């Protein structure tokens, strides 16, 4: 069960990271229904600096996914390595 949760966490990190990296620069972000209700919120969220900050959080999340993937592969290799026995 622990391996399944680790794989789910790694996939979650990649998915959220890629979403946060690319969606702020798409038409989906600009045509959001919630932005029609508040001019201040619309002005804030359409600011390029805010979009860049959100994309930066996405990049950090993708890096976290790569880090966890490396940790997962390292632990997987340690568990599955062949055991050598010495006979005297």
PDB file of N, CA, C and O in Angstrom:
ATOM      1  N   UNK A   1       0.817  -1.198   0.000  1.00  0.00           N
ATOM      2  CA  UNK A   1       0.000   0.000   0.000  1.00  0.00           C
ATOM      3  C   UNK A   1       0.858   1.257   0.000  1.00  0.00           C
ATOM      4  O   UNK A   1       0.475   2.266  -0.592  1.00  0.00           O
ATOM      5  N   UNK A   2       1.994   1.209   0.646  1.00  0.00           N
ATOM      6  CA  UNK A   2       2.870   2.365   0.711  1.00  0.00           C
ATOM      7  C   UNK A   2       3.400   2.742  -0.673  1.00  0.00           C
ATOM      8  O   UNK A   2       3.519   3.926  -0.989  1.00  0.00           O
ATOM      9  N   UNK A   3       3.715   1.757  -1.488  1.00  0.00           N
ATOM     10  CA  UNK A   3       4.191   2.040  -2.849  1.00  0.00           C
ATOM     11  C   UNK A   3       3.105   2.683  -3.686  1.00  0.00           C
ATOM     12  O   UNK A   3       3.378   3.586  -4.477  1.00  0.00           O
ATOM     13  N   UNK A   4       1.890   2.230  -3.518  1.00  0.00           N
ATOM     14  CA  UNK A   4       0.768   2.800  -4.257  1.00  0.00           C
ATOM     15  C   UNK A   4       0.576   4.271  -3.888  1.00  0.00           C
ATOM     16  O   UNK A   4       0.345   5.103  -4.766  1.00  0.00           O
ATOM     17  N   UNK A   5       0.668   4.594  -2.614  1.00  0.00           N
ATOM     18  CA  UNK A   5       0.540   5.981  -2.185  1.00  0.00           C
ATOM     19  C   UNK A   5       1.699   6.830  -2.693  1.00  0.00           C
ATOM     20  O   UNK A   5       1.505   7.993  -3.047  1.00  0.00           O
ATOM     21  N   UNK A   6       2.891   6.264  -2.733  1.00  0.00           N
ATOM     22  CA  UNK A   6       4.047   7.003  -3.248  1.00  0.00           C
ATOM     23  C   UNK A   6       3.867   7.308  -4.727  1.00  0.00           C
ATOM     24  O   UNK A   6       4.144   8.426  -5.163  1.00  0.00           O
ATOM     25  N   UNK A   7       3.416   6.350  -5.491  1.00  0.00           N
ATOM     26  CA  UNK A   7       3.184   6.569  -6.927  1.00  0.00           C
ATOM     27  C   UNK A   7       2.069   7.588  -7.128  1.00  0.00           C
ATOM     28  O   UNK A   7       2.170   8.450  -8.001  1.00  0.00           O
ATOM     29  N   UNK A   8       1.010   7.499  -6.332  1.00  0.00           N
ATOM     30  CA  UNK A   8      -0.092   8.462  -6.438  1.00  0.00           C
ATOM     31  C   UNK A   8       0.394   9.873  -6.109  1.00  0.00           C
ATOM     32  O   UNK A   8      -0.009  10.829  -6.771  1.00  0.00           O
ATOM     33  N   UNK A   9       1.249  10.019  -5.101  1.00  0.00           N
ATOM     34  CA  UNK A   9       1.778  11.331  -4.739  1.00  0.00           C
ATOM     35  C   UNK A   9       2.662  11.892  -5.848  1.00  0.00           C
ATOM     36  O   UNK A   9       2.591  13.082  -6.158  1.00  0.00           O
ATOM     37  N   UNK A  10       3.488  11.049  -6.442  1.00  0.00           N
ATOM     38  CA  UNK A  10       4.361  11.491  -7.528  1.00  0.00           C
ATOM     39  C   UNK A  10       3.529  11.960  -8.721  1.00  0.00           C
ATOM     40  O   UNK A  10       3.814  13.012  -9.294  1.00  0.00           O
ATOM     41  N   UNK A  11       2.520  11.203  -9.095  1.00  0.00           N
ATOM     42  CA  UNK A  11       1.653  11.601 -10.209  1.00  0.00           C
ATOM     43  C   UNK A  11       0.882  12.884  -9.893  1.00  0.00           C
ATOM     44  O   UNK A  11       0.678  13.728 -10.765  1.00  0.00           O
ATOM     45  N   UNK A  12       0.457  13.016  -8.639  1.00  0.00           N
ATOM     46  CA  UNK A  12      -0.247  14.214  -8.213  1.00  0.00           C
ATOM     47  C   UNK A  12       0.658  15.442  -8.329  1.00  0.00           C
ATOM     48  O   UNK A  12       0.218  16.494  -8.792  1.00  0.00           O
ATOM     49  N   UNK A  13       1.910  15.315  -7.914  1.00  0.00           N
ATOM     50  CA  UNK A  13       2.861  16.427  -8.014  1.00  0.00           C
ATOM     51  C   UNK A  13       3.068  16.845  -9.459  1.00  0.00           C
ATOM     52  O   UNK A  13       3.075  18.038  -9.763  1.00  0.00           O
ATOM     53  N   UNK A  14       3.237  15.883 -10.353  1.00  0.00           N
ATOM     54  CA  UNK A  14       3.424  16.211 -11.762  1.00  0.00           C
ATOM     55  C   UNK A  14       2.169  16.857 -12.353  1.00  0.00           C
ATOM     56  O   UNK A  14       2.265  17.833 -13.097  1.00  0.00           O
ATOM     57  N   UNK A  15       1.010  16.324 -12.030  1.00  0.00           N
ATOM     58  CA  UNK A  15      -0.226  16.846 -12.596  1.00  0.00           C
ATOM     59  C   UNK A  15      -0.504  18.272 -12.125  1.00  0.00           C
ATOM     60  O   UNK A  15      -0.788  19.147 -12.943  1.00  0.00           O
ATOM     61  N   UNK A  16      -0.426  18.511 -10.840  1.00  0.00           N
ATOM     62  CA  UNK A  16      -0.676  19.850 -10.316  1.00  0.00           C
ATOM     63  C   UNK A  16       0.391  20.819 -10.799  1.00  0.00           C
ATOM     64  O   UNK A  16       0.086  21.964 -11.134  1.00  0.00           O
ATOM     65  N   UNK A  17       1.637  20.369 -10.837  1.00  0.00           N
ATOM     66  CA  UNK A  17       2.715  21.232 -11.291  1.00  0.00           C
ATOM     67  C   UNK A  17       2.549  21.669 -12.731  1.00  0.00           C
ATOM     68  O   UNK A  17       2.706  22.848 -13.047  1.00  0.00           O
ATOM     69  N   UNK A  18       2.234  20.735 -13.603  1.00  0.00           N
ATOM     70  CA  UNK A  18       2.032  21.077 -15.013  1.00  0.00           C
ATOM     71  C   UNK A  18       0.811  21.967 -15.205  1.00  0.00           C
ATOM     72  O   UNK A  18       0.819  22.873 -16.039  1.00  0.00           O
ATOM     73  N   UNK A  19      -0.231  21.707 -14.432  1.00  0.00           N
ATOM     74  CA  UNK A  19      -1.428  22.547 -14.481  1.00  0.00           C
ATOM     75  C   UNK A  19      -1.085  23.977 -14.089  1.00  0.00           C
ATOM     76  O   UNK A  19      -1.472  24.921 -14.778  1.00  0.00           O
ATOM     77  N   UNK A  20      -0.359  24.142 -12.983  1.00  0.00           N
ATOM     78  CA  UNK A  20      -0.015  25.487 -12.519  1.00  0.00           C
ATOM     79  C   UNK A  20       0.988  26.181 -13.434  1.00  0.00           C
ATOM     80  O   UNK A  20       1.043  27.410 -13.465  1.00  0.00           O
ATOM     81  N   UNK A  21       1.768  25.425 -14.166  1.00  0.00           N
ATOM     82  CA  UNK A  21       2.732  26.041 -15.068  1.00  0.00           C
ATOM     83  C   UNK A  21       2.081  26.583 -16.342  1.00  0.00           C
ATOM     84  O   UNK A  21       2.485  27.634 -16.839  1.00  0.00           O
ATOM     85  N   UNK A  22       1.092  25.887 -16.869  1.00  0.00           N
ATOM     86  CA  UNK A  22       0.574  26.235 -18.183  1.00  0.00           C
ATOM     87  C   UNK A  22      -0.784  26.937 -18.190  1.00  0.00           C
ATOM     88  O   UNK A  22      -1.044  27.737 -19.089  1.00  0.00           O
ATOM     89  N   UNK A  23      -1.643  26.667 -17.231  1.00  0.00           N
ATOM     90  CA  UNK A  23      -2.988  27.240 -17.264  1.00  0.00           C
ATOM     91  C   UNK A  23      -3.006  28.754 -17.070  1.00  0.00           C
ATOM     92  O   UNK A  23      -3.824  29.410 -17.715  1.00  0.00           O
ATOM     93  N   UNK A  24      -2.154  29.364 -16.220  1.00  0.00           N
ATOM     94  CA  UNK A  24      -2.219  30.829 -16.101  1.00  0.00           C
ATOM     95  C   UNK A  24      -1.960  31.576 -17.409  1.00  0.00           C
ATOM     96  O   UNK A  24      -2.308  32.752 -17.515  1.00  0.00           O
ATOM     97  N   UNK A  25      -1.374  30.940 -18.379  1.00  0.00           N
ATOM     98  CA  UNK A  25      -1.073  31.598 -19.653  1.00  0.00           C
ATOM     99  C   UNK A  25      -2.058  31.193 -20.748  1.00  0.00           C
ATOM    100  O   UNK A  25      -1.858  31.550 -21.909  1.00  0.00           O
ATOM    101  N   UNK A  26      -3.099  30.469 -20.411  1.00  0.00           N
ATOM    102  CA  UNK A  26      -4.059  29.998 -21.421  1.00  0.00           C
ATOM    103  C   UNK A  26      -5.335  30.843 -21.400  1.00  0.00           C
ATOM    104  O   UNK A  26      -5.535  31.682 -20.523  1.00  0.00           O
ATOM    105  N   UNK A  27      -6.177  30.597 -22.380  1.00  0.00           N
ATOM    106  CA  UNK A  27      -7.468  31.295 -22.460  1.00  0.00           C
ATOM    107  C   UNK A  27      -8.403  30.857 -21.337  1.00  0.00           C
ATOM    108  O   UNK A  27      -9.295  31.611 -20.949  1.00  0.00           O
ATOM    109  N   UNK A  28      -8.213  29.657 -20.814  1.00  0.00           N
ATOM    110  CA  UNK A  28      -9.028  29.183 -19.701  1.00  0.00           C
ATOM    111  C   UNK A  28      -8.891  30.101 -18.496  1.00  0.00           C
ATOM    112  O   UNK A  28      -9.868  30.344 -17.788  1.00  0.00           O
ATOM    113  N   UNK A  29      -7.702  30.607 -18.259  1.00  0.00           N
ATOM    114  CA  UNK A  29      -7.436  31.508 -17.139  1.00  0.00           C
ATOM    115  C   UNK A  29      -8.105  32.871 -17.364  1.00  0.00           C
ATOM    116  O   UNK A  29      -8.657  33.454 -16.430  1.00  0.00           O
ATOM    117  N   UNK A  30      -8.057  33.365 -18.571  1.00  0.00           N
ATOM    118  CA  UNK A  30      -8.593  34.691 -18.870  1.00  0.00           C
ATOM    119  C   UNK A  30     -10.112  34.713 -18.944  1.00  0.00           C
ATOM    120  O   UNK A  30     -10.725  35.736 -18.638  1.00  0.00           O
ATOM    121  N   UNK A  31     -10.727  33.614 -19.341  1.00  0.00           N
ATOM    122  CA  UNK A  31     -12.185  33.555 -19.502  1.00  0.00           C
ATOM    123  C   UNK A  31     -12.872  32.892 -18.321  1.00  0.00           C
ATOM    124  O   UNK A  31     -13.939  32.300 -18.480  1.00  0.00           O
ATOM    125  N   UNK A  32     -12.281  32.982 -17.153  1.00  0.00           N
ATOM    126  CA  UNK A  32     -12.828  32.387 -15.953  1.00  0.00           C
ATOM    127  C   UNK A  32     -14.079  33.153 -15.513  1.00  0.00           C
ATOM    128  O   UNK A  32     -14.083  34.384 -15.515  1.00  0.00           O
ATOM    129  N   UNK A  33     -15.125  32.441 -15.141  1.00  0.00           N
ATOM    130  CA  UNK A  33     -16.385  33.062 -14.737  1.00  0.00           C
ATOM    131  C   UNK A  33     -16.207  33.867 -13.446  1.00  0.00           C
ATOM    132  O   UNK A  33     -16.835  34.912 -13.278  1.00  0.00           O
ATOM    133  N   UNK A  34     -15.366  33.393 -12.548  1.00  0.00           N
ATOM    134  CA  UNK A  34     -15.180  34.092 -11.274  1.00  0.00           C
ATOM    135  C   UNK A  34     -14.546  35.470 -11.459  1.00  0.00           C
ATOM    136  O   UNK A  34     -14.757  36.357 -10.631  1.00  0.00           O
ATOM    137  N   UNK A  35     -13.783  35.665 -12.519  1.00  0.00           N
ATOM    138  CA  UNK A  35     -13.146  36.957 -12.748  1.00  0.00           C
ATOM    139  C   UNK A  35     -14.138  38.016 -13.221  1.00  0.00           C
ATOM    140  O   UNK A  35     -13.824  39.206 -13.180  1.00  0.00           O
ATOM    141  N   UNK A  36     -15.308  37.621 -13.660  1.00  0.00           N
ATOM    142  CA  UNK A  36     -16.305  38.581 -14.133  1.00  0.00           C
ATOM    143  C   UNK A  36     -16.972  39.325 -12.979  1.00  0.00           C
ATOM    144  O   UNK A  36     -17.559  40.384 -13.201  1.00  0.00           O
ATOM    145  N   UNK A  37     -16.900  38.810 -11.767  1.00  0.00           N
ATOM    146  CA  UNK A  37     -17.592  39.411 -10.633  1.00  0.00           C
ATOM    147  C   UNK A  37     -16.787  40.489  -9.922  1.00  0.00           C
ATOM    148  O   UNK A  37     -17.367  41.358  -9.271  1.00  0.00           O
ATOM    149  N   UNK A  38     -15.477  40.453 -10.032  1.00  0.00           N
ATOM    150  CA  UNK A  38     -14.651  41.406  -9.302  1.00  0.00           C
ATOM    151  C   UNK A  38     -13.572  41.968 -10.217  1.00  0.00           C
ATOM    152  O   UNK A  38     -12.711  41.240 -10.710  1.00  0.00           O
ATOM    153  N   UNK A  39     -13.636  43.280 -10.433  1.00  0.00           N
ATOM    154  CA  UNK A  39     -12.648  43.917 -11.287  1.00  0.00           C
ATOM    155  C   UNK A  39     -11.271  43.890 -10.628  1.00  0.00           C
ATOM    156  O   UNK A  39     -10.260  43.731 -11.313  1.00  0.00           O
ATOM    157  N   UNK A  40     -11.225  44.042  -9.314  1.00  0.00           N
ATOM    158  CA  UNK A  40      -9.945  44.024  -8.600  1.00  0.00           C
ATOM    159  C   UNK A  40      -9.292  42.653  -8.697  1.00  0.00           C
ATOM    160  O   UNK A  40      -8.093  42.550  -8.956  1.00  0.00           O
ATOM    161  N   UNK A  41     -10.079  41.597  -8.489  1.00  0.00           N
ATOM    162  CA  UNK A  41      -9.542  40.239  -8.594  1.00  0.00           C
ATOM    163  C   UNK A  41      -9.100  39.941 -10.018  1.00  0.00           C
ATOM    164  O   UNK A  41      -8.077  39.291 -10.232  1.00  0.00           O
ATOM    165  N   UNK A  42      -9.865  40.410 -10.983  1.00  0.00           N
ATOM    166  CA  UNK A  42      -9.504  40.201 -12.391  1.00  0.00           C
ATOM    167  C   UNK A  42      -8.180  40.886 -12.713  1.00  0.00           C
ATOM    168  O   UNK A  42      -7.308  40.302 -13.357  1.00  0.00           O
ATOM    169  N   UNK A  43      -8.038  42.130 -12.258  1.00  0.00           N
ATOM    170  CA  UNK A  43      -6.803  42.871 -12.508  1.00  0.00           C
ATOM    171  C   UNK A  43      -5.612  42.189 -11.843  1.00  0.00           C
ATOM    172  O   UNK A  43      -4.525  42.138 -12.418  1.00  0.00           O
ATOM    173  N   UNK A  44      -5.809  41.672 -10.648  1.00  0.00           N
ATOM    174  CA  UNK A  44      -4.731  41.001  -9.925  1.00  0.00           C
ATOM    175  C   UNK A  44      -4.316  39.700 -10.609  1.00  0.00           C
ATOM    176  O   UNK A  44      -3.127  39.469 -10.829  1.00  0.00           O
ATOM    177  N   UNK A  45      -5.280  38.854 -10.944  1.00  0.00           N
ATOM    178  CA  UNK A  45      -4.966  37.536 -11.497  1.00  0.00           C
ATOM    179  C   UNK A  45      -4.526  37.572 -12.952  1.00  0.00           C
ATOM    180  O   UNK A  45      -3.937  36.606 -13.437  1.00  0.00           O
ATOM    181  N   UNK A  46      -4.796  38.661 -13.657  1.00  0.00           N
ATOM    182  CA  UNK A  46      -4.323  38.778 -15.024  1.00  0.00           C
ATOM    183  C   UNK A  46      -2.982  39.510 -15.116  1.00  0.00           C
ATOM    184  O   UNK A  46      -2.453  39.711 -16.210  1.00  0.00           O
ATOM    185  N   UNK A  47      -2.444  39.902 -13.980  1.00  0.00           N
ATOM    186  CA  UNK A  47      -1.126  40.533 -13.934  1.00  0.00           C
ATOM    187  C   UNK A  47      -0.065  39.482 -14.284  1.00  0.00           C
ATOM    188  O   UNK A  47      -0.102  38.361 -13.775  1.00  0.00           O
ATOM    189  N   UNK A  48       0.874  39.851 -15.151  1.00  0.00           N
ATOM    190  CA  UNK A  48       1.893  38.893 -15.589  1.00  0.00           C
ATOM    191  C   UNK A  48       2.801  38.437 -14.460  1.00  0.00           C
ATOM    192  O   UNK A  48       3.279  37.303 -14.475  1.00  0.00           O
ATOM    193  N   UNK A  49       3.047  39.299 -13.482  1.00  0.00           N
ATOM    194  CA  UNK A  49       3.876  38.900 -12.347  1.00  0.00           C
ATOM    195  C   UNK A  49       3.192  37.824 -11.496  1.00  0.00           C
ATOM    196  O   UNK A  49       3.846  36.892 -11.029  1.00  0.00           O
ATOM    197  N   UNK A  50       1.895  37.953 -11.298  1.00  0.00           N
ATOM    198  CA  UNK A  50       1.136  36.944 -10.546  1.00  0.00           C
ATOM    199  C   UNK A  50       1.088  35.635 -11.326  1.00  0.00           C
ATOM    200  O   UNK A  50       1.245  34.559 -10.749  1.00  0.00           O
ATOM    201  N   UNK A  51       0.873  35.724 -12.617  1.00  0.00           N
ATOM    202  CA  UNK A  51       0.882  34.520 -13.454  1.00  0.00           C
ATOM    203  C   UNK A  51       2.232  33.820 -13.389  1.00  0.00           C
ATOM    204  O   UNK A  51       2.304  32.594 -13.299  1.00  0.00           O
ATOM    205  N   UNK A  52       3.298  34.608 -13.434  1.00  0.00           N
ATOM    206  CA  UNK A  52       4.646  34.035 -13.340  1.00  0.00           C
ATOM    207  C   UNK A  52       4.897  33.384 -11.995  1.00  0.00           C
ATOM    208  O   UNK A  52       5.543  32.339 -11.919  1.00  0.00           O
ATOM    209  N   UNK A  53       4.386  33.998 -10.924  1.00  0.00           N
ATOM    210  CA  UNK A  53       4.547  33.418  -9.592  1.00  0.00           C
ATOM    211  C   UNK A  53       3.813  32.084  -9.490  1.00  0.00           C
ATOM    212  O   UNK A  53       4.330  31.132  -8.907  1.00  0.00           O
ATOM    213  N   UNK A  54       2.623  32.016 -10.049  1.00  0.00           N
ATOM    214  CA  UNK A  54       1.857  30.767 -10.020  1.00  0.00           C
ATOM    215  C   UNK A  54       2.551  29.710 -10.870  1.00  0.00           C
ATOM    216  O   UNK A  54       2.592  28.540 -10.489  1.00  0.00           O
ATOM    217  N   UNK A  55       3.094  30.107 -12.012  1.00  0.00           N
ATOM    218  CA  UNK A  55       3.848  29.164 -12.845  1.00  0.00           C
ATOM    219  C   UNK A  55       5.114  28.707 -12.128  1.00  0.00           C
ATOM    220  O   UNK A  55       5.522  27.554 -12.270  1.00  0.00           O
ATOM    221  N   UNK A  56       5.735  29.594 -11.363  1.00  0.00           N
ATOM    222  CA  UNK A  56       6.908  29.219 -10.574  1.00  0.00           C
ATOM    223  C   UNK A  56       6.569  28.184  -9.511  1.00  0.00           C
ATOM    224  O   UNK A  56       7.345  27.259  -9.270  1.00  0.00           O
ATOM    225  N   UNK A  57       5.410  28.339  -8.873  1.00  0.00           N
ATOM    226  CA  UNK A  57       4.968  27.314  -7.920  1.00  0.00           C
ATOM    227  C   UNK A  57       4.760  25.974  -8.611  1.00  0.00           C
ATOM    228  O   UNK A  57       5.055  24.922  -8.045  1.00  0.00           O
ATOM    229  N   UNK A  58       4.253  26.021  -9.827  1.00  0.00           N
ATOM    230  CA  UNK A  58       4.084  24.784 -10.600  1.00  0.00           C
ATOM    231  C   UNK A  58       5.421  24.139 -10.910  1.00  0.00           C
ATOM    232  O   UNK A  58       5.554  22.917 -10.837  1.00  0.00           O
ATOM    233  N   UNK A  59       6.422  24.956 -11.260  1.00  0.00           N
ATOM    234  CA  UNK A  59       7.756  24.411 -11.546  1.00  0.00           C
ATOM    235  C   UNK A  59       8.363  23.787 -10.297  1.00  0.00           C
ATOM    236  O   UNK A  59       9.006  22.740 -10.379  1.00  0.00           O
ATOM    237  N   UNK A  60       8.167  24.409  -9.153  1.00  0.00           N
ATOM    238  CA  UNK A  60       8.661  23.837  -7.899  1.00  0.00           C
ATOM    239  C   UNK A  60       7.967  22.513  -7.614  1.00  0.00           C
ATOM    240  O   UNK A  60       8.597  21.574  -7.128  1.00  0.00           O
ATOM    241  N   UNK A  61       6.685  22.434  -7.909  1.00  0.00           N
ATOM    242  CA  UNK A  61       5.941  21.191  -7.690  1.00  0.00           C
ATOM    243  C   UNK A  61       6.431  20.075  -8.616  1.00  0.00           C
ATOM    244  O   UNK A  61       6.510  18.918  -8.202  1.00  0.00           O
ATOM    245  N   UNK A  62       6.756  20.410  -9.852  1.00  0.00           N
ATOM    246  CA  UNK A  62       7.303  19.404 -10.777  1.00  0.00           C
ATOM    247  C   UNK A  62       8.671  18.936 -10.276  1.00  0.00           C
ATOM    248  O   UNK A  62       8.973  17.744 -10.337  1.00  0.00           O
ATOM    249  N   UNK A  63       9.495  19.853  -9.785  1.00  0.00           N
ATOM    250  CA  UNK A  63      10.791  19.462  -9.221  1.00  0.00           C
ATOM    251  C   UNK A  63      10.616  18.567  -8.003  1.00  0.00           C
ATOM    252  O   UNK A  63      11.388  17.629  -7.805  1.00  0.00           O
ATOM    253  N   UNK A  64       9.611  18.847  -7.191  1.00  0.00           N
ATOM    254  CA  UNK A  64       9.302  17.979  -6.058  1.00  0.00           C
ATOM    255  C   UNK A  64       8.914  16.583  -6.536  1.00  0.00           C
ATOM    256  O   UNK A  64       9.301  15.584  -5.929  1.00  0.00           O
ATOM    257  N   UNK A  65       8.154  16.515  -7.621  1.00  0.00           N
ATOM    258  CA  UNK A  65       7.784  15.214  -8.194  1.00  0.00           C
ATOM    259  C   UNK A  65       9.000  14.441  -8.667  1.00  0.00           C
ATOM    260  O   UNK A  65       9.093  13.233  -8.449  1.00  0.00           O
ATOM    261  N   UNK A  66       9.954  15.142  -9.325  1.00  0.00           N
ATOM    262  CA  UNK A  66      11.189  14.467  -9.753  1.00  0.00           C
ATOM    263  C   UNK A  66      12.004  13.990  -8.554  1.00  0.00           C
ATOM    264  O   UNK A  66      12.582  12.903  -8.584  1.00  0.00           O
ATOM    265  N   UNK A  67      12.047  14.799  -7.507  1.00  0.00           N
ATOM    266  CA  UNK A  67      12.772  14.414  -6.300  1.00  0.00           C
ATOM    267  C   UNK A  67      12.164  13.162  -5.664  1.00  0.00           C
ATOM    268  O   UNK A  67      12.878  12.236  -5.281  1.00  0.00           O
ATOM    269  N   UNK A  68      10.854  13.150  -5.561  1.00  0.00           N
ATOM    270  CA  UNK A  68      10.171  11.990  -4.983  1.00  0.00           C
ATOM    271  C   UNK A  68      10.306  10.759  -5.882  1.00  0.00           C
ATOM    272  O   UNK A  68      10.388   9.634  -5.389  1.00  0.00           O
ATOM    273  N   UNK A  69      10.330  10.974  -7.198  1.00  0.00           N
ATOM    274  CA  UNK A  69      10.526   9.859  -8.120  1.00  0.00           C
ATOM    275  C   UNK A  69      11.914   9.250  -7.930  1.00  0.00           C
ATOM    276  O   UNK A  69      12.057   8.028  -7.927  1.00  0.00           O
ATOM    277  N   UNK A  70      12.929  10.085  -7.771  1.00  0.00           N
ATOM    278  CA  UNK A  70      14.277   9.579  -7.509  1.00  0.00           C
ATOM    279  C   UNK A  70      14.358   8.823  -6.202  1.00  0.00           C
ATOM    280  O   UNK A  70      14.995   7.772  -6.125  1.00  0.00           O
ATOM    281  N   UNK A  71      13.713   9.352  -5.170  1.00  0.00           N
ATOM    282  CA  UNK A  71      13.692   8.665  -3.876  1.00  0.00           C
ATOM    283  C   UNK A  71      12.966   7.329  -3.981  1.00  0.00           C
ATOM    284  O   UNK A  71      13.379   6.339  -3.378  1.00  0.00           O
ATOM    285  N   UNK A  72      11.874   7.312  -4.759  1.00  0.00           N
ATOM    286  CA  UNK A  72      11.119   6.075  -4.939  1.00  0.00           C
ATOM    287  C   UNK A  72      11.958   5.021  -5.650  1.00  0.00           C
ATOM    288  O   UNK A  72      11.985   3.866  -5.224  1.00  0.00           O
ATOM    289  N   UNK A  73      12.651   5.405  -6.739  1.00  0.00           N
ATOM    290  CA  UNK A  73      13.478   4.447  -7.472  1.00  0.00           C
ATOM    291  C   UNK A  73      14.624   3.951  -6.611  1.00  0.00           C
ATOM    292  O   UNK A  73      14.978   2.773  -6.677  1.00  0.00           O
ATOM    293  N   UNK A  74      15.208   4.823  -5.809  1.00  0.00           N
ATOM    294  CA  UNK A  74      16.312   4.416  -4.941  1.00  0.00           C
ATOM    295  C   UNK A  74      15.836   3.393  -3.913  1.00  0.00           C
ATOM    296  O   UNK A  74      16.507   2.386  -3.689  1.00  0.00           O
ATOM    297  N   UNK A  75      14.704   3.636  -3.296  1.00  0.00           N
ATOM    298  CA  UNK A  75      14.182   2.675  -2.312  1.00  0.00           C
ATOM    299  C   UNK A  75      13.743   1.387  -2.993  1.00  0.00           C
ATOM    300  O   UNK A  75      13.858   0.309  -2.409  1.00  0.00           O
ATOM    301  N   UNK A  76      13.241   1.485  -4.218  1.00  0.00           N
ATOM    302  CA  UNK A  76      12.813   0.299  -4.952  1.00  0.00           C
ATOM    303  C   UNK A  76      14.016  -0.582  -5.288  1.00  0.00           C
ATOM    304  O   UNK A  76      13.918  -1.807  -5.228  1.00  0.00           O
ATOM    305  N   UNK A  77      15.155   0.033  -5.644  1.00  0.00           N
ATOM    306  CA  UNK A  77      16.363  -0.733  -5.960  1.00  0.00           C
ATOM    307  C   UNK A  77      16.926  -1.405  -4.710  1.00  0.00           C
ATOM    308  O   UNK A  77      17.425  -2.528  -4.784  1.00  0.00           O
ATOM    309  N   UNK A  78      16.850  -0.731  -3.564  1.00  0.00           N
ATOM    310  CA  UNK A  78      17.380  -1.301  -2.328  1.00  0.00           C
ATOM    311  C   UNK A  78      16.556  -2.516  -1.909  1.00  0.00           C
ATOM    312  O   UNK A  78      17.112  -3.514  -1.452  1.00  0.00           O
ATOM    313  N   UNK A  79      15.259  -2.438  -2.059  1.00  0.00           N
ATOM    314  CA  UNK A  79      14.382  -3.536  -1.658  1.00  0.00           C
ATOM    315  C   UNK A  79      14.540  -4.728  -2.589  1.00  0.00           C
ATOM    316  O   UNK A  79      14.503  -5.868  -2.127  1.00  0.00           O
ATOM    317  N   UNK A  80      14.714  -4.503  -3.875  1.00  0.00           N
ATOM    318  CA  UNK A  80      14.735  -5.582  -4.854  1.00  0.00           C
ATOM    319  C   UNK A  80      16.130  -6.071  -5.246  1.00  0.00           C
ATOM    320  O   UNK A  80      16.244  -6.899  -6.149  1.00  0.00           O
ATOM    321  N   UNK A  81      17.172  -5.598  -4.610  1.00  0.00           N
ATOM    322  CA  UNK A  81      18.510  -6.067  -5.006  1.00  0.00           C
ATOM    323  C   UNK A  81      18.696  -7.511  -4.520  1.00  0.00           C
ATOM    324  O   UNK A  81      18.176  -7.892  -3.471  1.00  0.00           O
ATOM    325  N   UNK A  82      19.432  -8.295  -5.285  1.00  0.00           N
ATOM    326  CA  UNK A  82      19.637  -9.707  -4.908  1.00  0.00           C
ATOM    327  C   UNK A  82      20.524  -9.796  -3.675  1.00  0.00           C
ATOM    328  O   UNK A  82      21.491  -9.051  -3.513  1.00  0.00           O
ATOM    329  N   UNK A  83      20.161 -10.721  -2.830  1.00  0.00           N
ATOM    330  CA  UNK A  83      20.939 -10.928  -1.604  1.00  0.00           C
ATOM    331  C   UNK A  83      22.044 -11.937  -1.871  1.00  0.00           C
ATOM    332  O   UNK A  83      21.834 -12.974  -2.500  1.00  0.00           O
ATOM    333  N   UNK A  84      23.192 -11.609  -1.388  1.00  0.00           N
ATOM    334  CA  UNK A  84      24.313 -12.547  -1.538  1.00  0.00           C
ATOM    335  C   UNK A  84      24.590 -13.190  -0.198  1.00  0.00           C
ATOM    336  O   UNK A  84      24.658 -12.527   0.837  1.00  0.00           O
ATOM    337  N   UNK A  85      24.744 -14.471  -0.247  1.00  0.00           N
ATOM    338  CA  UNK A  85      25.052 -15.200   0.984  1.00  0.00           C
ATOM    339  C   UNK A  85      26.443 -15.781   0.844  1.00  0.00           C
ATOM    340  O   UNK A  85      26.844 -16.249  -0.222  1.00  0.00           O
ATOM    341  N   UNK A  86      27.142 -15.739   1.909  1.00  0.00           N
ATOM    342  CA  UNK A  86      28.489 -16.321   1.902  1.00  0.00           C
ATOM    343  C   UNK A  86      28.431 -17.673   2.586  1.00  0.00           C
ATOM    344  O   UNK A  86      27.877 -17.829   3.674  1.00  0.00           O
ATOM    345  N   UNK A  87      29.006 -18.618   1.925  1.00  0.00           N
ATOM    346  CA  UNK A  87      29.072 -19.973   2.496  1.00  0.00           C
ATOM    347  C   UNK A  87      30.526 -20.275   2.805  1.00  0.00           C
ATOM    348  O   UNK A  87      31.410 -20.111   1.964  1.00  0.00           O
ATOM    349  N   UNK A  88      30.742 -20.706   3.995  1.00  0.00           N
ATOM    350  CA  UNK A  88      32.132 -21.017   4.396  1.00  0.00           C
ATOM    351  C   UNK A  88      32.285 -22.475   4.626  1.00  0.00           C
ATOM    352  O   UNK A  88      33.375 -22.935   4.969  1.00  0.00           O
TER     353      UNK A  88
END
